[in-house]
Amino acid sequence: MDYKYEIFKIRGKKFVVKLERNPVTKEFEYHMYIRHLITPQQAIAAYFLKSNEVFNEKYNRYELYSEKLNITVYYTYLKKEYILLITAFYQGKE
């Protein structure tokens, strides 16, 4: 298996984050960190500090932006209490 998931429990919510094998180190690392240098903690902070949020019907996901952190997060609900953080990335310059 080349991926697995980790759950972060914060403020009564459960955030599910994907880990995948880093192609260089072959160790498991967070998908959003390998791709965009965003940690799950930063993505979760952006979730709580969101400036705006929309639901993208085409991709069946929520897309939020935190102006304070300059981070966009894509997520969806697996179950009512589980939030799957699909990915997160900086908008423009950090």
mmCIF file of the C-alpha atoms, coordinates in Angstrom:
data_MODEL
# 
_entry.id   MODEL 
# 
loop_
_atom_site.group_PDB 
_atom_site.id 
_atom_site.type_symbol 
_atom_site.label_atom_id 
_atom_site.label_alt_id 
_atom_site.label_comp_id 
_atom_site.label_asym_id 
_atom_site.label_entity_id 
_atom_site.label_seq_id 
_atom_site.pdbx_PDB_ins_code 
_atom_site.Cartn_x 
_atom_site.Cartn_y 
_atom_site.Cartn_z 
_atom_site.occupancy 
_atom_site.B_iso_or_equiv 
_atom_site.pdbx_formal_charge 
_atom_site.auth_seq_id 
_atom_site.auth_comp_id 
_atom_site.auth_asym_id 
_atom_site.auth_atom_id 
_atom_site.pdbx_PDB_model_num 
ATOM 1  C CA . MET A 1 1  ? 0.000   0.000  0.000   1.00 0.00 ? 1  MET A CA 1 
ATOM 2  C CA . ASP A 1 2  ? 1.437   3.374  -0.997  1.00 0.00 ? 2  ASP A CA 1 
ATOM 3  C CA . TYR A 1 3  ? -0.866  5.504  1.109   1.00 0.00 ? 3  TYR A CA 1 
ATOM 4  C CA . LYS A 1 4  ? -2.574  5.661  4.496   1.00 0.00 ? 4  LYS A CA 1 
ATOM 5  C CA . TYR A 1 5  ? -4.582  8.148  6.537   1.00 0.00 ? 5  TYR A CA 1 
ATOM 6  C CA . GLU A 1 6  ? -4.165  9.959  9.840   1.00 0.00 ? 6  GLU A CA 1 
ATOM 7  C CA . ILE A 1 7  ? -6.896  11.578 11.927  1.00 0.00 ? 7  ILE A CA 1 
ATOM 8  C CA . PHE A 1 8  ? -6.500  14.849 13.823  1.00 0.00 ? 8  PHE A CA 1 
ATOM 9  C CA . LYS A 1 9  ? -9.129  15.592 16.482  1.00 0.00 ? 9  LYS A CA 1 
ATOM 10 C CA . ILE A 1 10 ? -9.467  19.323 17.037  1.00 0.00 ? 10 ILE A CA 1 
ATOM 11 C CA . ARG A 1 11 ? -12.332 21.371 18.500  1.00 0.00 ? 11 ARG A CA 1 
ATOM 12 C CA . GLY A 1 12 ? -14.778 18.495 18.301  1.00 0.00 ? 12 GLY A CA 1 
ATOM 13 C CA . LYS A 1 13 ? -14.025 17.779 14.647  1.00 0.00 ? 13 LYS A CA 1 
ATOM 14 C CA . LYS A 1 14 ? -12.092 14.889 13.100  1.00 0.00 ? 14 LYS A CA 1 
ATOM 15 C CA . PHE A 1 15 ? -9.854  15.804 10.176  1.00 0.00 ? 15 PHE A CA 1 
ATOM 16 C CA . VAL A 1 16 ? -8.668  12.966 7.948   1.00 0.00 ? 16 VAL A CA 1 
ATOM 17 C CA . VAL A 1 17 ? -5.381  13.547 6.138   1.00 0.00 ? 17 VAL A CA 1 
ATOM 18 C CA . LYS A 1 18 ? -3.783  11.363 3.466   1.00 0.00 ? 18 LYS A CA 1 
ATOM 19 C CA . LEU A 1 19 ? -0.166  10.252 3.702   1.00 0.00 ? 19 LEU A CA 1 
ATOM 20 C CA . GLU A 1 20 ? 1.640   8.875  0.686   1.00 0.00 ? 20 GLU A CA 1 
ATOM 21 C CA . ARG A 1 21 ? 5.139   7.692  -0.031  1.00 0.00 ? 21 ARG A CA 1 
ATOM 22 C CA . ASN A 1 22 ? 7.548   10.483 -0.821  1.00 0.00 ? 22 ASN A CA 1 
ATOM 23 C CA . PRO A 1 23 ? 9.095   9.567  -4.185  1.00 0.00 ? 23 PRO A CA 1 
ATOM 24 C CA . VAL A 1 24 ? 12.521  10.712 -2.983  1.00 0.00 ? 24 VAL A CA 1 
ATOM 25 C CA . THR A 1 25 ? 12.741  9.402  0.595   1.00 0.00 ? 25 THR A CA 1 
ATOM 26 C CA . LYS A 1 26 ? 10.258  6.500  0.210   1.00 0.00 ? 26 LYS A CA 1 
ATOM 27 C CA . GLU A 1 27 ? 8.879   7.449  3.657   1.00 0.00 ? 27 GLU A CA 1 
ATOM 28 C CA . PHE A 1 28 ? 5.224   8.271  4.339   1.00 0.00 ? 28 PHE A CA 1 
ATOM 29 C CA . GLU A 1 29 ? 4.579   11.996 4.361   1.00 0.00 ? 29 GLU A CA 1 
ATOM 30 C CA . TYR A 1 30 ? 1.475   14.146 4.150   1.00 0.00 ? 30 TYR A CA 1 
ATOM 31 C CA . HIS A 1 31 ? 0.154   14.452 0.603   1.00 0.00 ? 31 HIS A CA 1 
ATOM 32 C CA . MET A 1 32 ? -0.443  18.200 0.940   1.00 0.00 ? 32 MET A CA 1 
ATOM 33 C CA . TYR A 1 33 ? 3.090   18.702 2.262   1.00 0.00 ? 33 TYR A CA 1 
ATOM 34 C CA . ILE A 1 34 ? 4.764   16.716 -0.529  1.00 0.00 ? 34 ILE A CA 1 
ATOM 35 C CA . ARG A 1 35 ? 2.765   18.592 -3.163  1.00 0.00 ? 35 ARG A CA 1 
ATOM 36 C CA . HIS A 1 36 ? 2.357   22.092 -1.682  1.00 0.00 ? 36 HIS A CA 1 
ATOM 37 C CA . LEU A 1 37 ? 4.494   22.389 1.484   1.00 0.00 ? 37 LEU A CA 1 
ATOM 38 C CA . ILE A 1 38 ? 1.398   22.802 3.673   1.00 0.00 ? 38 ILE A CA 1 
ATOM 39 C CA . THR A 1 39 ? 1.158   20.847 6.919   1.00 0.00 ? 39 THR A CA 1 
ATOM 40 C CA . PRO A 1 40 ? -2.138  19.395 8.164   1.00 0.00 ? 40 PRO A CA 1 
ATOM 41 C CA . GLN A 1 41 ? -1.959  21.816 11.101  1.00 0.00 ? 41 GLN A CA 1 
ATOM 42 C CA . GLN A 1 42 ? -1.797  24.770 8.686   1.00 0.00 ? 42 GLN A CA 1 
ATOM 43 C CA . ALA A 1 43 ? -4.722  23.414 6.665   1.00 0.00 ? 43 ALA A CA 1 
ATOM 44 C CA . ILE A 1 44 ? -6.778  22.895 9.822   1.00 0.00 ? 44 ILE A CA 1 
ATOM 45 C CA . ALA A 1 45 ? -5.944  26.416 11.014  1.00 0.00 ? 45 ALA A CA 1 
ATOM 46 C CA . ALA A 1 46 ? -7.110  27.741 7.630   1.00 0.00 ? 46 ALA A CA 1 
ATOM 47 C CA . TYR A 1 47 ? -10.360 25.776 8.061   1.00 0.00 ? 47 TYR A CA 1 
ATOM 48 C CA . PHE A 1 48 ? -11.071 27.579 11.327  1.00 0.00 ? 48 PHE A CA 1 
ATOM 49 C CA . LEU A 1 49 ? -9.849  30.964 10.019  1.00 0.00 ? 49 LEU A CA 1 
ATOM 50 C CA . LYS A 1 50 ? -11.668 30.831 6.666   1.00 0.00 ? 50 LYS A CA 1 
ATOM 51 C CA . SER A 1 51 ? -12.612 34.111 5.012   1.00 0.00 ? 51 SER A CA 1 
ATOM 52 C CA . ASN A 1 52 ? -14.939 32.566 2.453   1.00 0.00 ? 52 ASN A CA 1 
ATOM 53 C CA . GLU A 1 53 ? -16.122 29.145 1.348   1.00 0.00 ? 53 GLU A CA 1 
ATOM 54 C CA . VAL A 1 54 ? -17.991 27.707 -1.612  1.00 0.00 ? 54 VAL A CA 1 
ATOM 55 C CA . PHE A 1 55 ? -19.251 24.267 -2.565  1.00 0.00 ? 55 PHE A CA 1 
ATOM 56 C CA . ASN A 1 56 ? -17.926 23.078 -5.929  1.00 0.00 ? 56 ASN A CA 1 
ATOM 57 C CA . GLU A 1 57 ? -20.711 20.883 -7.323  1.00 0.00 ? 57 GLU A CA 1 
ATOM 58 C CA . LYS A 1 58 ? -18.617 19.680 -10.250 1.00 0.00 ? 58 LYS A CA 1 
ATOM 59 C CA . TYR A 1 59 ? -16.022 18.107 -7.920  1.00 0.00 ? 59 TYR A CA 1 
ATOM 60 C CA . ASN A 1 60 ? -18.350 17.512 -4.940  1.00 0.00 ? 60 ASN A CA 1 
ATOM 61 C CA . ARG A 1 61 ? -16.073 19.358 -2.513  1.00 0.00 ? 61 ARG A CA 1 
ATOM 62 C CA . TYR A 1 62 ? -15.871 22.483 -0.417  1.00 0.00 ? 62 TYR A CA 1 
ATOM 63 C CA . GLU A 1 63 ? -13.264 25.081 -1.285  1.00 0.00 ? 63 GLU A CA 1 
ATOM 64 C CA . LEU A 1 64 ? -12.322 27.595 1.364   1.00 0.00 ? 64 LEU A CA 1 
ATOM 65 C CA . TYR A 1 65 ? -9.845  30.424 1.556   1.00 0.00 ? 65 TYR A CA 1 
ATOM 66 C CA . SER A 1 66 ? -8.189  31.903 4.621   1.00 0.00 ? 66 SER A CA 1 
ATOM 67 C CA . GLU A 1 67 ? -7.100  35.449 3.886   1.00 0.00 ? 67 GLU A CA 1 
ATOM 68 C CA . LYS A 1 68 ? -5.202  35.599 7.173   1.00 0.00 ? 68 LYS A CA 1 
ATOM 69 C CA . LEU A 1 69 ? -3.063  32.549 6.249   1.00 0.00 ? 69 LEU A CA 1 
ATOM 70 C CA . ASN A 1 70 ? -3.258  32.944 2.446   1.00 0.00 ? 70 ASN A CA 1 
ATOM 71 C CA . ILE A 1 71 ? -4.186  29.260 2.180   1.00 0.00 ? 71 ILE A CA 1 
ATOM 72 C CA . THR A 1 72 ? -6.868  27.545 0.102   1.00 0.00 ? 72 THR A CA 1 
ATOM 73 C CA . VAL A 1 73 ? -8.196  24.190 1.343   1.00 0.00 ? 73 VAL A CA 1 
ATOM 74 C CA . TYR A 1 74 ? -10.269 21.619 -0.539  1.00 0.00 ? 74 TYR A CA 1 
ATOM 75 C CA . TYR A 1 75 ? -12.249 19.244 1.639   1.00 0.00 ? 75 TYR A CA 1 
ATOM 76 C CA . THR A 1 76 ? -15.301 17.021 1.795   1.00 0.00 ? 76 THR A CA 1 
ATOM 77 C CA . TYR A 1 77 ? -17.225 15.114 4.441   1.00 0.00 ? 77 TYR A CA 1 
ATOM 78 C CA . LEU A 1 78 ? -16.735 11.369 4.727   1.00 0.00 ? 78 LEU A CA 1 
ATOM 79 C CA . LYS A 1 79 ? -19.359 11.165 7.458   1.00 0.00 ? 79 LYS A CA 1 
ATOM 80 C CA . LYS A 1 80 ? -20.959 13.930 9.450   1.00 0.00 ? 80 LYS A CA 1 
ATOM 81 C CA . GLU A 1 81 ? -18.080 14.048 11.937  1.00 0.00 ? 81 GLU A CA 1 
ATOM 82 C CA . TYR A 1 82 ? -15.162 13.245 9.577   1.00 0.00 ? 82 TYR A CA 1 
ATOM 83 C CA . ILE A 1 83 ? -13.699 15.919 7.315   1.00 0.00 ? 83 ILE A CA 1 
ATOM 84 C CA . LEU A 1 84 ? -11.366 14.687 4.589   1.00 0.00 ? 84 LEU A CA 1 
ATOM 85 C CA . LEU A 1 85 ? -8.758  17.351 3.813   1.00 0.00 ? 85 LEU A CA 1 
ATOM 86 C CA . ILE A 1 86 ? -8.174  16.710 0.116   1.00 0.00 ? 86 ILE A CA 1 
ATOM 87 C CA . THR A 1 87 ? -5.367  19.225 -0.293  1.00 0.00 ? 87 THR A CA 1 
ATOM 88 C CA . ALA A 1 88 ? -4.252  22.710 0.651   1.00 0.00 ? 88 ALA A CA 1 
ATOM 89 C CA . PHE A 1 89 ? -1.991  25.258 -0.999  1.00 0.00 ? 89 PHE A CA 1 
ATOM 90 C CA . TYR A 1 90 ? -0.868  28.864 -0.813  1.00 0.00 ? 90 TYR A CA 1 
ATOM 91 C CA . GLN A 1 91 ? -2.472  31.451 -3.096  1.00 0.00 ? 91 GLN A CA 1 
ATOM 92 C CA . GLY A 1 92 ? 0.153   33.428 -4.953  1.00 0.00 ? 92 GLY A CA 1 
ATOM 93 C CA . LYS A 1 93 ? 3.090   34.557 -2.855  1.00 0.00 ? 93 LYS A CA 1 
ATOM 94 C CA . GLU A 1 94 ? 3.485   33.239 0.679   1.00 0.00 ? 94 GLU A CA 1 
# 
